[in-house]
Amino acid sequence: MHLTLFEDTLSGGEMLSLASDAVHRMIYVVHGGISIAGATFTDDQAWHGKSADIVAGETGATLWRYELAAQKPAAAGLRDGTHLKLSRPLDWPIADAVLMRGDSVAFPPGGCAFLHTHQGPGIRCLIEGGIRIDTEGHSTSYGPGGAWFESGPAPVFAQAAADRPSRFVRMMVLPATLLGKSSISYVNAEDREKPKSQKYKGYVDALIEG
């Protein structure tokens, strides 16, 4: 299985058809507006499902499209306005049954996420601010639009920018037993009871079937 993030830019009234029923998707609206099967989505809202015809509103839209699929995506032959931001193969199976979780994580200026792990992999993309991710012996900084992959079991420390709020959007694949439950586990016992600066907003928490 592969987890992939695309960025789609649509002009006013343009349609993007996503035909494959074998792909599990979350479509996050960065800005603008879209409609899917009669439902409307605008800034900081998300749709999830498989196949869809996406129609941009009058002012167009920029979308982050997270996909879970059996096949590696083709980087060549993408439509104008679509950019493959990041794709990673997953160690599979993660569990006997899995779910797809899409949410955002926001930090105040100078906030951090103490050293932690998750119970499944995911792709994150920064939508505002700045963040440094320390994991597996490497330290990497990201600005808005920067995307990175976290395997889940590898411990991660995240330090947000000191001078402005920061927020990223992510999609994770997790064991189905975590439906409605947090996936985070803090590595150091002394961090578990400390106040946490990060705030969460959920978009999708859905079991994957088929």
Backbone bond lengths (Angstrom), bond angles and torsions (degrees), N, CA, C in turn:
res aa  C-N    CA-C-N  psi(-1)  N-CA   C-N-CA  omega(-1)  CA-C   N-CA-C  phi
1 M - - - 1.462 - - 1.530 109.70 -
2 H 1.330 114.59 149.86 1.460 121.31 179.98 1.521 109.62 -127.68
3 L 1.336 115.38 139.74 1.459 121.99 174.32 1.521 107.51 -110.37
4 T 1.335 116.45 129.33 1.463 121.58 -170.36 1.516 110.22 -137.22
5 L 1.333 114.80 146.41 1.466 121.70 173.47 1.522 109.26 -122.81
6 F 1.336 115.63 123.16 1.460 122.98 172.65 1.527 109.06 -110.58
7 E 1.325 115.50 152.73 1.463 120.90 166.95 1.518 107.80 -112.34
8 D 1.335 116.14 124.69 1.462 122.65 179.46 1.524 109.16 -112.79
9 T 1.326 116.43 128.54 1.459 121.98 173.68 1.521 108.20 -112.46
10 L 1.333 116.50 122.66 1.464 122.31 -177.48 1.520 109.42 -119.44
11 S 1.322 116.27 137.11 1.461 121.19 173.95 1.528 109.24 -81.33
12 G 1.325 116.18 169.37 1.453 120.48 -177.21 1.520 113.06 -56.37
13 G 1.326 117.22 125.32 1.455 122.70 178.91 1.512 115.74 80.14
14 E 1.325 118.44 -4.04 1.466 121.27 -178.16 1.527 110.72 -70.51
15 M 1.347 115.41 145.94 1.463 121.04 178.29 1.522 110.42 -109.46
16 L 1.325 115.52 138.74 1.457 123.25 172.23 1.523 107.19 -119.60
17 S 1.335 116.45 116.61 1.461 121.17 -178.90 1.522 109.76 -99.63
18 L 1.317 116.18 124.21 1.458 123.36 177.46 1.522 106.75 -113.90
19 A 1.331 115.60 103.05 1.464 119.75 -164.45 1.520 114.79 -92.76
20 S 1.324 118.45 -24.08 1.461 119.40 -169.12 1.522 112.31 -76.21
21 D 1.336 115.68 124.38 1.458 120.76 174.76 1.527 112.14 -81.82
22 A 1.332 117.02 -1.54 1.460 120.62 -179.11 1.523 112.16 -92.94
23 V 1.326 117.55 2.62 1.461 122.86 -176.39 1.527 109.17 -115.25
24 H 1.328 116.05 130.53 1.465 121.84 175.26 1.526 107.97 -95.02
25 R 1.337 116.75 128.98 1.463 119.91 -170.48 1.523 112.32 -130.29
26 M 1.345 114.42 149.19 1.456 122.31 161.97 1.521 107.23 -124.73
27 I 1.331 116.49 126.88 1.459 122.63 178.11 1.522 107.65 -108.32
28 Y 1.326 116.81 113.51 1.466 122.12 -179.68 1.525 109.08 -105.45
29 V 1.332 116.82 130.26 1.463 121.26 -179.59 1.527 109.42 -87.61
30 V 1.332 115.94 109.33 1.467 121.35 176.94 1.519 109.54 -70.52
31 H 1.322 116.04 -50.62 1.463 120.98 170.40 1.518 109.45 -159.00
32 G 1.330 114.91 157.04 1.455 120.41 -176.11 1.516 110.62 100.28
33 G 1.322 115.74 -156.18 1.455 120.62 -179.22 1.510 111.31 -151.33
34 I 1.329 116.62 149.98 1.460 122.89 178.44 1.526 109.04 -140.63
35 S 1.324 114.97 163.73 1.458 120.64 169.62 1.519 108.93 -129.39
36 I 1.336 115.19 141.81 1.460 123.29 177.72 1.519 107.13 -135.59
37 A 1.330 116.06 117.38 1.471 121.86 178.46 1.527 111.71 51.83
38 G 1.327 115.68 40.01 1.454 120.80 176.16 1.509 115.60 87.55
39 A 1.327 118.15 -9.79 1.465 121.97 177.70 1.525 109.49 -95.00
40 T 1.331 116.40 142.15 1.462 122.16 -176.90 1.527 110.12 -107.10
41 F 1.340 115.12 139.29 1.460 121.85 178.76 1.525 108.39 -131.94
42 T 1.331 116.60 135.08 1.462 121.36 179.82 1.527 109.42 -126.28
43 D 1.345 115.88 -167.71 1.466 121.47 -175.22 1.533 112.49 -43.55
44 D 1.331 115.36 131.98 1.462 122.97 173.95 1.529 112.53 64.10
45 Q 1.333 116.49 31.80 1.456 121.77 171.45 1.528 108.49 -124.11
46 A 1.326 116.63 161.25 1.466 119.90 -175.78 1.521 111.36 -143.37
47 W 1.334 113.96 149.36 1.468 123.90 173.54 1.514 107.63 -114.56
48 H 1.333 117.40 150.57 1.457 119.38 171.76 1.522 109.56 -137.75
49 G 1.318 115.18 150.38 1.454 121.61 -179.11 1.511 109.72 163.79
50 K 1.336 116.67 -153.18 1.464 122.11 -179.84 1.525 109.80 -115.00
51 S 1.318 118.37 -98.42 1.467 119.97 179.82 1.524 109.90 -77.96
52 A 1.349 115.74 150.93 1.466 120.39 -178.94 1.517 109.95 -164.59
53 D 1.326 115.31 149.89 1.458 122.34 166.54 1.524 106.90 -107.62
54 I 1.326 115.60 114.25 1.462 122.01 -176.79 1.520 108.32 -100.99
55 V 1.322 117.06 125.63 1.462 121.78 178.84 1.522 108.40 -117.02
56 A 1.337 115.98 123.59 1.461 120.55 179.84 1.518 110.69 -74.40
57 G 1.330 115.96 149.28 1.453 121.71 174.44 1.516 111.49 -72.14
58 E 1.324 116.27 -176.22 1.466 121.43 -174.68 1.520 112.68 -59.28
59 T 1.327 117.69 -34.06 1.467 120.81 -176.78 1.524 112.77 -93.50
60 G 1.350 117.97 4.53 1.457 120.98 -179.81 1.521 111.63 82.11
61 A 1.325 115.93 -172.73 1.463 120.51 -177.39 1.520 110.56 -161.93
62 T 1.325 114.95 150.46 1.460 122.66 167.23 1.517 107.45 -117.01
63 L 1.340 115.82 129.18 1.459 122.05 -173.29 1.520 110.55 -124.96
64 W 1.318 116.08 145.74 1.455 121.81 165.95 1.521 106.93 -106.55
65 R 1.333 115.61 118.58 1.465 122.30 -174.09 1.530 109.07 -110.10
66 Y 1.316 115.31 107.70 1.461 121.93 177.82 1.525 108.59 -92.91
67 E 1.336 116.64 132.17 1.462 120.44 -177.38 1.523 111.39 -133.02
68 L 1.322 115.29 138.43 1.460 123.16 170.97 1.519 107.10 -114.78
69 A 1.340 116.51 119.41 1.466 120.66 -174.44 1.522 109.78 -147.30
70 A 1.328 115.17 158.32 1.459 120.49 179.91 1.522 111.71 -71.72
71 Q 1.332 116.72 -31.91 1.456 121.09 -174.35 1.529 111.66 -100.04
72 K 1.320 115.92 146.91 1.460 121.23 173.14 1.523 108.84 -66.86
73 P 1.333 118.75 134.75 1.465 119.86 -178.58 1.520 111.70 -70.21
74 A 1.316 116.60 149.03 1.461 121.78 176.83 1.521 109.09 -85.02
75 A 1.325 116.08 123.61 1.463 119.91 179.66 1.521 111.33 -75.51
76 A 1.331 116.53 -26.56 1.465 120.64 179.93 1.524 109.90 -88.90
77 G 1.323 115.28 154.58 1.452 120.69 174.31 1.511 115.17 79.71
78 L 1.327 117.51 14.08 1.458 119.64 177.22 1.525 110.28 -72.30
79 R 1.326 117.22 150.65 1.458 121.75 177.80 1.525 110.04 -63.21
80 D 1.337 115.82 153.41 1.454 119.73 172.11 1.524 108.26 -59.28
81 G 1.309 116.01 133.38 1.454 119.78 -178.91 1.514 114.09 96.37
82 T 1.342 117.48 -3.41 1.461 121.02 176.48 1.517 109.60 -113.89
83 H 1.317 115.99 132.36 1.465 122.73 -178.11 1.523 108.79 -129.04
84 L 1.328 116.50 128.57 1.458 121.35 175.17 1.523 108.00 -81.62
85 K 1.331 116.66 111.20 1.459 120.73 -176.36 1.524 112.33 -84.56
86 L 1.347 116.92 -41.08 1.460 119.55 -175.38 1.524 109.46 -165.23
87 S 1.333 116.66 140.88 1.464 121.30 175.16 1.521 108.97 -145.83
88 R 1.331 116.40 138.04 1.458 121.15 -179.96 1.531 110.42 -139.57
89 P 1.345 117.14 139.18 1.467 119.78 170.78 1.524 109.62 -72.65
90 L 1.324 116.03 148.33 1.456 120.96 -178.90 1.518 110.57 -110.21
91 D 1.331 116.03 145.66 1.461 120.29 168.80 1.527 107.09 -71.36
92 W 1.322 116.16 119.17 1.462 120.27 -170.41 1.518 110.08 -132.32
93 P 1.339 119.47 140.95 1.464 126.36 6.10 1.519 112.34 -83.36
94 I 1.323 116.44 152.74 1.459 122.28 175.21 1.523 109.82 -78.49
95 A 1.325 115.74 -38.95 1.464 122.91 179.21 1.522 107.74 -161.23
96 D 1.327 117.12 173.07 1.466 120.74 178.42 1.524 111.35 -61.21
97 A 1.327 116.80 -35.10 1.464 122.92 176.26 1.520 107.63 -138.69
98 V 1.334 116.18 144.91 1.464 119.80 -174.18 1.527 110.74 -131.77
99 L 1.332 113.98 164.32 1.455 121.23 174.51 1.519 109.42 -129.91
100 M 1.323 114.19 162.62 1.459 123.13 176.74 1.526 107.13 -110.82
101 R 1.336 116.76 124.57 1.461 120.63 179.92 1.523 109.90 -121.77
102 G 1.319 115.58 124.54 1.457 121.61 174.51 1.513 109.18 -117.47
103 D 1.323 116.24 128.17 1.458 120.34 178.38 1.518 109.54 -154.92
104 S 1.336 115.89 177.06 1.457 120.23 172.78 1.519 108.47 -124.27
105 V 1.330 115.15 152.74 1.458 122.47 -179.82 1.522 107.48 -124.86
106 A 1.333 116.15 121.70 1.463 121.66 -175.67 1.525 109.98 -114.76
107 F 1.336 115.09 141.29 1.455 122.21 178.80 1.525 109.95 -123.89
108 P 1.327 118.20 142.99 1.463 120.01 169.07 1.524 109.17 -73.95
109 P 1.335 118.66 169.11 1.467 119.52 175.74 1.532 110.73 -53.37
110 G 1.326 116.09 128.96 1.454 121.17 178.58 1.510 115.32 79.65
111 G 1.338 118.18 3.88 1.462 121.02 -179.82 1.520 112.19 -70.79
112 C 1.315 115.77 163.40 1.468 119.70 178.87 1.518 109.43 -148.82
113 A 1.331 114.82 162.17 1.465 122.05 169.06 1.519 106.48 -112.20
114 F 1.328 116.37 115.53 1.457 120.87 -179.01 1.535 110.39 -58.01
115 L 1.329 115.16 160.02 1.464 121.18 -176.57 1.531 109.82 -51.19
116 H 1.345 115.27 123.73 1.461 119.95 -171.35 1.517 111.38 -151.23
117 T 1.320 115.10 168.22 1.463 122.61 171.93 1.532 108.49 -129.25
118 H 1.350 115.14 168.47 1.458 122.01 171.88 1.523 108.41 -126.86
119 Q 1.325 116.57 166.08 1.466 120.82 -177.67 1.524 113.22 -92.69
120 G 1.322 116.67 14.94 1.452 120.38 176.91 1.513 110.81 -170.81
121 P 1.329 117.14 167.21 1.461 122.07 -176.44 1.521 112.27 -81.37
122 G 1.337 115.42 163.74 1.459 119.56 176.72 1.512 112.44 -167.96
123 I 1.331 115.07 160.43 1.463 122.70 173.83 1.517 108.13 -110.44
124 R 1.336 115.50 133.33 1.456 122.97 177.23 1.517 109.65 -114.42
125 C 1.340 116.40 151.73 1.461 121.14 175.96 1.525 108.27 -143.47
126 L 1.316 116.52 125.19 1.464 121.80 -176.82 1.523 110.31 -75.41
127 I 1.328 116.22 129.03 1.462 120.29 -179.86 1.524 112.04 -104.40
128 E 1.336 117.66 -23.02 1.464 119.81 175.63 1.519 109.81 -156.31
129 G 1.342 115.49 153.79 1.451 121.15 176.82 1.512 113.09 84.15
130 G 1.319 115.71 -143.23 1.456 122.67 179.22 1.514 108.83 -155.13
131 I 1.327 116.83 153.89 1.463 119.94 -177.93 1.523 109.92 -153.10
132 R 1.341 114.97 146.20 1.466 121.23 173.50 1.520 108.07 -114.29
133 I 1.324 115.50 130.67 1.461 121.80 -179.13 1.527 108.76 -112.95
134 D 1.329 116.05 120.39 1.460 122.26 177.29 1.526 108.48 -107.65
135 T 1.328 117.05 118.97 1.462 120.62 179.22 1.521 110.59 -160.56
136 E 1.294 116.69 144.55 1.466 123.85 175.07 1.524 112.02 50.99
137 G 1.327 116.52 41.00 1.453 121.67 176.17 1.508 115.74 79.33
138 H 1.329 117.86 6.54 1.464 121.87 -179.41 1.525 110.13 -123.54
139 S 1.332 115.21 148.98 1.460 122.25 176.86 1.521 108.02 -126.03
140 T 1.346 117.23 122.37 1.460 122.03 -176.09 1.518 109.38 -132.87
141 S 1.338 115.79 134.84 1.461 121.18 178.45 1.522 110.29 -103.04
142 Y 1.337 116.05 144.95 1.462 122.34 -177.83 1.518 110.11 -130.91
143 G 1.339 115.06 141.92 1.446 122.79 170.66 1.510 109.84 -106.46
144 P 1.339 117.76 -179.28 1.461 120.39 -179.62 1.529 112.32 -53.78
145 G 1.327 116.27 132.20 1.458 122.07 -176.93 1.513 113.88 90.75
146 G 1.331 117.82 -9.85 1.457 121.08 178.08 1.514 111.52 -76.01
147 A 1.334 116.58 135.02 1.464 121.59 -176.10 1.522 110.25 -121.43
148 W 1.340 115.58 146.09 1.457 119.99 177.53 1.529 109.78 -147.13
149 F 1.335 114.35 161.18 1.465 122.45 -178.72 1.520 109.03 -111.05
150 E 1.322 116.22 139.01 1.459 121.78 171.29 1.524 108.13 -122.72
151 S 1.329 115.87 130.49 1.467 120.76 -174.75 1.520 112.71 -73.12
152 G 1.322 116.69 -25.51 1.459 121.45 -176.78 1.513 111.74 109.47
153 P 1.347 119.17 -67.05 1.467 120.10 -178.56 1.529 114.30 -70.49
154 A 1.332 118.65 -24.52 1.463 120.95 -178.60 1.526 109.66 -74.45
155 P 1.345 119.00 124.26 1.463 120.92 -178.81 1.528 112.19 -61.16
156 V 1.335 115.17 142.38 1.465 122.89 -177.31 1.524 109.18 -132.13
157 F 1.337 115.82 136.70 1.466 122.27 167.47 1.518 107.23 -116.63
158 A 1.331 117.00 132.33 1.467 121.89 -178.74 1.519 109.96 -120.32
159 Q 1.333 116.64 126.70 1.463 122.81 178.01 1.520 109.33 -118.00
160 A 1.330 116.27 117.10 1.462 121.00 -179.89 1.520 110.69 -81.84
161 A 1.336 115.90 161.39 1.463 122.47 179.49 1.524 110.41 -57.17
162 A 1.340 115.63 145.31 1.462 120.90 -175.99 1.519 113.13 -79.05
163 D 1.345 117.56 -23.77 1.466 120.37 -168.11 1.524 114.66 -108.13
164 R 1.330 118.64 3.63 1.462 119.83 -177.52 1.529 109.71 -162.31
165 P 1.337 117.38 156.50 1.463 119.42 175.79 1.529 110.69 -64.97
166 S 1.320 115.61 153.55 1.466 121.54 179.60 1.526 109.25 -135.53
167 R 1.345 114.59 149.59 1.471 118.81 -179.70 1.522 109.73 -155.36
168 F 1.330 116.21 138.70 1.462 119.78 173.27 1.522 110.29 -126.49
169 V 1.345 114.14 156.78 1.462 123.04 177.41 1.522 107.32 -110.47
170 R 1.310 117.05 137.52 1.468 119.25 -176.98 1.521 111.29 -139.66
171 M 1.326 114.34 157.52 1.458 121.24 166.55 1.511 108.01 -128.24
172 M 1.325 115.75 127.86 1.460 122.06 178.52 1.527 110.23 -118.38
173 V 1.320 115.28 154.16 1.462 122.58 172.14 1.522 106.50 -112.55
174 L 1.342 115.86 120.82 1.457 121.32 -169.55 1.527 111.01 -131.88
175 P 1.338 117.44 160.89 1.466 119.50 172.66 1.526 110.95 -58.52
176 A 1.317 116.19 141.00 1.464 120.83 -177.50 1.522 112.73 -61.39
177 T 1.323 116.98 -22.57 1.466 120.51 179.07 1.526 112.28 -65.49
178 L 1.339 117.72 -13.16 1.466 121.53 179.83 1.523 112.70 -92.08
179 L 1.317 118.69 7.81 1.461 120.42 178.93 1.531 109.58 -53.73
180 G 1.329 115.45 121.57 1.455 121.05 -179.80 1.515 115.03 77.18
181 K 1.336 117.73 5.11 1.464 121.75 -176.85 1.528 110.41 -121.89
182 S 1.319 116.53 154.03 1.461 121.42 177.60 1.522 110.48 -68.38
183 S 1.340 115.75 147.24 1.465 121.01 178.69 1.522 112.31 -103.72
184 I 1.338 117.91 -2.01 1.460 121.02 -171.16 1.525 110.91 -86.30
185 S 1.339 115.52 144.79 1.456 122.11 175.29 1.521 107.87 -138.21
186 Y 1.331 117.39 125.00 1.460 121.07 -177.76 1.519 110.14 -84.96
187 V 1.328 115.56 134.84 1.458 121.85 -173.10 1.520 111.39 -71.40
188 N 1.336 116.86 -43.86 1.462 121.77 -175.15 1.531 110.60 -96.43
189 A 1.322 115.74 128.41 1.464 120.58 -176.16 1.522 111.91 -57.03
190 E 1.340 117.47 -35.60 1.467 120.16 -176.98 1.520 112.98 -68.49
191 D 1.336 117.71 -18.09 1.471 120.79 -179.88 1.529 112.93 -86.15
192 R 1.307 117.33 -16.81 1.468 120.03 -169.37 1.521 113.03 -67.24
193 E 1.324 117.71 -31.36 1.462 120.71 -178.63 1.524 112.86 -101.87
194 K 1.316 117.93 -0.81 1.464 120.13 178.34 1.529 110.42 -70.27
195 P 1.340 117.98 150.00 1.472 119.76 172.65 1.526 110.10 -58.79
196 K 1.317 116.62 140.42 1.468 121.98 -179.47 1.522 109.17 -106.38
197 S 1.334 116.14 134.75 1.469 120.16 -176.15 1.522 112.88 -85.91
198 Q 1.338 118.21 -20.18 1.464 119.79 -174.64 1.528 111.42 -79.16
199 K 1.348 115.10 146.28 1.459 122.83 177.29 1.526 108.71 -122.43
200 Y 1.330 116.43 144.75 1.456 121.32 -173.80 1.527 111.37 -115.30
201 K 1.336 115.07 146.20 1.459 121.61 170.85 1.519 107.52 -131.95
202 G 1.326 117.24 123.13 1.453 120.98 -177.08 1.515 112.91 -92.77
203 Y 1.328 115.95 143.62 1.466 122.99 175.84 1.530 111.58 -117.87
204 V 1.326 115.82 -42.05 1.468 121.41 -175.03 1.525 108.64 -140.74
205 D 1.315 116.86 134.79 1.459 122.61 170.48 1.524 105.32 -148.54
206 A 1.319 115.98 90.16 1.463 119.82 -167.28 1.520 111.27 -138.97
207 L 1.321 116.06 137.02 1.455 121.08 175.25 1.524 110.01 -66.01
208 I 1.321 115.60 142.37 1.461 121.65 178.33 1.521 108.56 -95.78
209 E 1.315 115.89 124.16 1.458 121.61 179.68 1.521 109.73 -124.42
210 G 1.311 116.96 130.77 1.457 120.88 177.05 1.505 113.90 79.79
